[in-house]
Amino acid sequence: MSPEALAGGPIGKVVDGDLIQIVVDRMRLSGSVDLVGHGDDRFDPEEGARILAARSPRPDLSPDPLLPDDTRLWAALQAVSGGPWGGCVYDSDEIVSRLLRN
């Protein structure tokens, strides 16, 4: 889905058997992608977010050795800004704040 999986984002924690709900509202120009089940179990998106937050990234994920530096940087910037599931918009103030902390 995007390189944010390599930065520890939720898509990198999805496993076989997970049920993902995708909702697109064309009138409001909004959408959501949520974990809402695993196997026979079903739960609401909030529980799905808690489950994903508690999971470790998949051990079989690794960067392509030919992944360009600008793509790696894009993934890191998205991770700091909330990732694709957080809106895909860079939060420049948050990025600068984190850079200045280091």
N, C-alpha and C positions, 0 to 999 in steps of 0.2 A: 504493500500500500504506500509506504513512504519510508525514507531512511530514518524517521524518528523511532522506528522499532529498534534500530541499533543504538539509539540514545536512551534506551530503557522505557520507551513509550508503551502504551497499552496494547498496541497491535502486535508487539513483540512478545506478548504474554498470552495470546490466544492459542489454545491447544485444540487438537482433534476432539470433536464431540461438543464444542461450544456452539451455542445458538446466538447468532448476532442479528439484531433488529436494525434495519436501516429505514429511516423515515425522512422523506423529502417533502417539504411544504413549498410548492411552487408559487403560491400566492404570497407567502411571507418571505420567500427566498431564504429559508432556513432548513436545516436538516440535523439529524443526529444518527450516530452509530453507537449502539449499546449492546453489551453482553447481557442477555436476558435468560440464559439457561445453559445447562450442561447435561448431556445425556437426557434422562427423563425428568430432571429437575428443572423447574421454571422459577424465575424471580424477577423483581423489578430492576430497572436500570441502575438505581442507587445501590442495590445489593451487588449488582454486576460490577459497578465501579469499585466497590470495596474489595470484591474478590480479585479483580485485576490488580489493584494496588498492593494486595498482599502476596501476589505471585512474583516469583523471580522471572527475569527474562529467560526465554527459551535457550537452552544450552546449544542448540543446533544453529543458532543465528551467528553469523560472522560476516564482517564486511568483505565485499568483493575486493581482491587485491588491486583491481584497476579502478576502484571507486575514486572519482576526482575529488580533490581537496575542497572545491567549492560545494560539492554535494554534501560532504561531511560537515562543512561549516553550516550549510542550510539546515541540516538535521539538528545540529547543536543549538542553533538559534530558535528553531521551532520548539525544541524541548524546553528551553528557558522561558519561552512565551506561552506555554500551555499545550504545545503540540497540535497536530491537525484536529484532534478531538476537542481541543480547547479553542478553536476558532481560526487557525491558520494565519492569524494576523500577528506580525511581530509586535511585541510590547517593548519599544525602544528604551523606555525608562527602566524597565526591569532588567533588560540586557546590560545597559550601562551600569546600573547599580551593582549587578553581580560581577561585572568586570572590575569595578573599582574596589570591591571587597577583597579581591585576590591580589 
